[in-house]
């Protein structure tokens, strides 16, 4: 150090700073050169940055809303015609209308309906329930088929009520025999995000698989000698959720297929303790004792002992 002048010592001490600064200038120059090349290809300068975003007007949002309700109604009609796979489209529309994330706002929220009161057709879970329960669907027993079915407007009037959207969206609507529970939100997102709505995930959640594929509700069709499990309760559940949304936002919307089913409809079925509230049976089908030689109430024309009384 003794042989170096004070100027040399100062120059050496600032060299690293100068080099770091110079490297930054070189990098900036290269960036300008790249943007210049892009400009030569007719790319505007702002295209290199975040695209400009323009707020949609209230009228535009209202148009989107009406269109989505039209989509929902059309899918619901197709489902009722027997095309049950339409439930996947229903799930997509419900997700767009109702589901908020950190990066996306639902259409209902964008229109200021975050505190809207929704029609709620959930048949309450009976007191003392011991097993599975599905409050938005029933089962139809007919000569042709036994399956899960949406209630639509076929529920007793005392069960119809209104619920604020946040409670409605997160209310438990299914409890299976394994103790797993599902809300409207969870059913919609399982189907829309993973099971064929807008995406097919190679792996599904175990609880959802048990519900949709493996009869975790524990309901069977048939008679004492032959029976098969009922599956896919999530599809009519989605149909009933769509029914609630349409009744909430479409004045005068109504649909009731209970009088045209040609069989027995049991709604909100559940296993209960003795002396508890029994499962709800559609009022059009009175509770009567059926003799073994009486005609089967399913409408097949056969004697009860030869049909569902085996």
C-alpha positions in Angstrom: 0.0 0.0 0.0 2.9 2.3 0.6 3.8 2.5 -3.1 0.3 3.5 -4.2 -0.8 7.0 -4.5 -3.9 8.3 -2.8 -5.6 8.7 -6.3 -4.9 5.0 -7.1 -6.4 3.9 -3.8 -9.5 5.9 -4.5 -9.8 4.6 -8.1 -9.5 1.0 -7.0 -12.1 1.4 -4.3 -14.7 2.7 -6.7 -14.0 0.2 -9.5 -16.5 -2.5 -8.4 -19.3 0.1 -8.1 -18.5 1.4 -11.6 -18.5 -2.1 -13.0 -21.9 -2.9 -11.4 -23.3 0.3 -12.7 -21.8 -0.3 -16.2 -23.3 -3.8 -16.3 -26.7 -2.3 -15.6 -26.3 0.2 -18.4 -25.3 -2.5 -20.8 -28.3 -4.7 -19.9 -30.6 -1.7 -20.4 -29.2 -1.0 -23.8 -29.7 -4.6 -24.8 -33.3 -4.3 -23.6 -33.8 -1.2 -25.8 -32.3 -3.0 -28.7 -34.7 -5.9 -28.2 -37.7 -3.6 -28.0 -36.4 -1.8 -31.1 -36.4 -5.1 -33.0 -39.9 -5.8 -31.8 -40.9 -2.4 -33.0 -39.5 -3.2 -36.4 -41.9 -6.2 -36.5 -44.8 -3.8 -35.9 -45.2 -4.6 -32.1 -46.2 -1.5 -30.2 -44.1 -0.6 -27.2 -46.9 -1.1 -24.7 -47.4 -4.7 -25.9 -44.2 -5.7 -24.1 -45.9 -4.7 -20.8 -49.2 -5.6 -19.1 -52.1 -5.3 -21.5 -54.5 -2.5 -20.9 -57.7 -3.6 -19.2 -61.0 -1.8 -19.7 -63.9 -2.0 -17.2 -67.1 -3.4 -18.7 -70.1 -1.3 -18.3 -73.1 -2.1 -16.1 -75.2 -2.7 -19.2 -72.6 -5.2 -20.5 -72.5 -7.1 -17.2 -76.3 -7.2 -17.1 -76.3 -8.6 -20.7 -73.8 -11.3 -19.5 -76.0 -12.1 -16.6 -79.2 -12.5 -18.7 -77.2 -14.7 -21.1 -75.9 -17.0 -18.3 -79.4 -17.4 -16.9 -80.6 -18.3 -20.4 -77.8 -20.9 -20.7 -78.8 -22.3 -17.2 -82.4 -22.5 -18.2 -81.6 -24.3 -21.5 -79.3 -26.8 -19.7 -82.0 -27.4 -17.1 -84.6 -28.2 -19.8 -82.2 -30.6 -21.5 -81.5 -32.3 -18.2 -85.2 -32.8 -17.6 -85.5 -34.3 -21.1 -83.2 -37.1 -20.0 -79.8 -35.7 -21.0 -78.2 -35.9 -17.5 -74.7 -35.1 -18.7 -76.0 -31.5 -19.2 -75.4 -31.2 -15.4 -71.8 -30.5 -16.3 -72.8 -27.4 -18.2 -75.0 -26.5 -15.3 -72.0 -26.7 -13.0 -69.9 -24.4 -15.3 -72.6 -21.8 -15.4 -73.2 -21.9 -11.7 -69.5 -21.5 -11.1 -69.3 -18.4 -13.3 -72.3 -16.9 -11.6 -71.5 -17.6 -8.0 -67.9 -18.5 -7.3 -65.4 -15.9 -6.1 -61.6 -16.5 -5.9 -58.6 -14.2 -5.1 -58.2 -13.4 -8.8 -61.8 -13.7 -10.1 -65.0 -12.1 -9.0 -68.3 -13.9 -9.7 -70.8 -12.3 -12.0 -73.4 -12.0 -9.1 -70.8 -10.1 -7.0 -69.8 -7.8 -9.9 -73.5 -6.8 -10.1 -73.7 -6.1 -6.4 -75.8 -9.1 -5.5 -73.3 -10.4 -2.8 -76.0 -10.1 -0.1 -78.9 -11.4 -2.3 -81.4 -13.7 -0.7 -81.7 -17.0 -2.6 -84.6 -19.5 -2.8 -83.8 -22.5 -0.6 -85.5 -25.8 -1.3 -83.4 -28.0 0.9 -85.5 -30.6 2.8 -84.1 -30.4 6.3 -82.2 -33.3 7.7 -84.5 -35.2 10.1 -83.8 -35.0 13.8 -82.0 -38.1 15.0 -80.6 -39.0 11.6 -78.2 -41.9 11.9 -77.0 -42.3 8.4 -76.8 -40.6 5.0 -78.9 -37.7 3.9 -79.4 -35.8 0.6 -81.6 -32.8 1.0 -82.0 -31.5 -2.6 -82.8 -34.8 -4.3 -85.3 -37.6 -3.8 -85.6 -41.0 -5.4 -88.2 -42.0 -8.0 -89.5 -45.6 -7.9 -91.3 -46.6 -11.2 -91.6 -49.7 -13.4 -89.0 -48.3 -15.8 -86.3 -46.9 -13.5 -85.4 -46.2 -10.0 -82.9 -43.3 -9.6 -82.1 -40.0 -7.9 -84.2 -37.1 -9.1 -84.3 -33.3 -8.4 -87.2 -32.1 -6.3 -87.9 -29.0 -8.4 -91.1 -27.4 -7.1 -92.3 -30.7 -5.7 -91.4 -30.1 -2.1 -94.0 -29.4 0.6 -94.6 -25.6 0.9 -93.4 -25.5 4.5 -89.9 -26.4 3.4 -89.5 -23.5 0.9 -87.7 -20.5 2.4 -85.1 -17.9 1.6 -81.4 -17.8 2.6 -78.7 -15.1 2.2 -76.3 -16.2 -0.5 -73.2 -16.8 1.7 -75.2 -19.2 3.9 -77.0 -20.8 1.0 -73.7 -21.4 -0.9 -71.9 -23.0 2.1 -74.9 -24.9 3.6 -74.5 -28.7 4.0 -76.8 -30.4 1.6 -75.5 -34.0 1.6 -74.1 -36.2 4.4 -73.1 -39.7 3.3 -72.8 -42.9 5.2 -69.1 -42.3 5.8 -69.8 -39.0 7.5 -68.5 -36.9 4.6 -70.5 -33.7 3.9 -70.9 -31.6 0.8 -72.2 -28.0 0.3 -73.6 -26.5 -2.9 -70.3 -24.9 -3.5 -68.4 -28.1 -3.2 -70.6 -30.1 -5.5 -70.5 -27.3 -8.2 -66.7 -27.0 -8.0 -66.0 -30.8 -8.0 -67.9 -31.1 -11.3 -66.9 -27.8 -12.9 -63.2 -27.9 -12.0 -62.4 -31.6 -12.1 -65.1 -33.9 -13.3 -65.9 -32.9 -16.9 -67.3 -29.4 -16.5 -64.5 -27.2 -17.8 -61.7 -29.6 -16.9 -61.1 -33.3 -16.5 -58.7 -34.0 -13.6 -56.9 -37.4 -13.8 -57.4 -37.7 -10.0 -60.5 -36.9 -8.1 -61.0 -36.3 -4.3 -61.8 -39.5 -2.5 -64.9 -38.3 -0.8 -66.4 -37.1 -4.1 -65.6 -40.5 -5.8 -67.3 -42.4 -3.0 -70.4 -40.2 -3.4 -70.6 -40.1 -7.2 -69.3 -43.6 -8.1 -69.5 -45.9 -5.1 -72.9 -45.2 -3.5 -71.6 -43.8 -0.2 -75.2 -42.7 0.4 -76.1 -46.4 0.6 -79.3 -46.3 -1.4 -80.3 -49.3 -3.6 -82.9 -50.1 -6.3 -84.6 -53.4 -6.8 -86.2 -55.9 -4.5 -85.2 -58.4 -1.9 -83.8 -60.9 -4.3 -82.1 -58.5 -6.7 -80.9 -54.9 -6.2 -78.3 -52.5 -7.5 -76.7 -49.4 -6.0 -77.9 -45.9 -7.0 -75.1 -43.6 -8.2 -74.4 -40.1 -9.5 -76.5 -38.1 -7.0 -74.4 -35.1 -7.8 -76.1 -34.7 -11.2 -79.7 -34.1 -10.0 -78.3 -32.1 -7.1 -76.8 -29.7 -9.6 -80.2 -29.6 -11.4 -81.9 -28.6 -8.1 -79.3 -25.9 -7.4 -80.0 -24.5 -10.9 -83.7 -24.6 -10.1 -83.1 -22.5 -7.0 -81.0 -19.9 -8.9 -83.6 -19.6 -11.6 -86.4 -19.1 -9.1 -84.2 -16.5 -7.4 -83.5 -14.4 -10.5 -86.2 -15.2 -13.1 -89.6 -13.8 -12.1 -92.3 -16.5 -12.2 -90.0 -19.4 -12.9 -91.6 -22.7 -11.9 -91.2 -26.3 -12.8 -92.8 -29.4 -11.1 -92.5 -32.8 -12.7 -93.8 -34.8 -9.7 -97.2 -35.3 -11.3 -95.8 -36.8 -14.4 -93.3 -39.3 -12.9 -95.5 -42.3 -13.0 -94.3 -43.8 -9.7 -93.4 -43.0 -6.1 -91.2 -40.1 -5.2 -89.4 -40.2 -1.8 -87.6 -37.0 -0.9 -84.9 -36.2 1.6 -84.6 -39.9 2.6 -82.6 -40.7 5.7 -82.1 -43.3 8.4 -83.5 -42.0 11.7 -83.8 -43.1 15.3 -87.1 -44.5 16.6 -89.8 -41.9 17.3 -87.9 -39.4 15.2 -89.2 -37.5 12.2 -89.5 -40.0 9.4 -88.2 -39.5 5.8 -90.4 -37.2 3.8 -92.6 -38.8 1.2 -94.1 -36.7 -1.6 -97.7 -35.7 -0.5 -99.1 -37.1 -3.8 -98.2 -40.5 -2.5 -100.1 -41.2 0.8 -98.7 -43.7 3.3 -100.9 -46.8 3.1 -100.3 -50.4 4.0 -99.8 -52.5 0.9 -101.1 -56.0 0.8 -99.0 -58.7 -0.9 -101.7 -59.3 -3.4 -102.4 -55.6 -4.0 -101.1 -53.9 -7.1 -97.6 -52.6 -6.7 -97.8 -48.8 -6.2 -94.9 -48.3 -8.7 -97.5 -48.6 -11.5 -96.2 -51.8 -13.1 -99.6 -53.5 -12.9 -98.1 -56.5 -11.1 -99.0 -57.7 -7.7 -96.9 -56.2 -5.0 -95.5 -59.7 -4.0 -94.4 -60.2 -7.7 -92.7 -56.7 -8.0 -91.2 -54.6 -5.3 -92.6 -56.8 -2.5 -90.4 -59.8 -3.3 
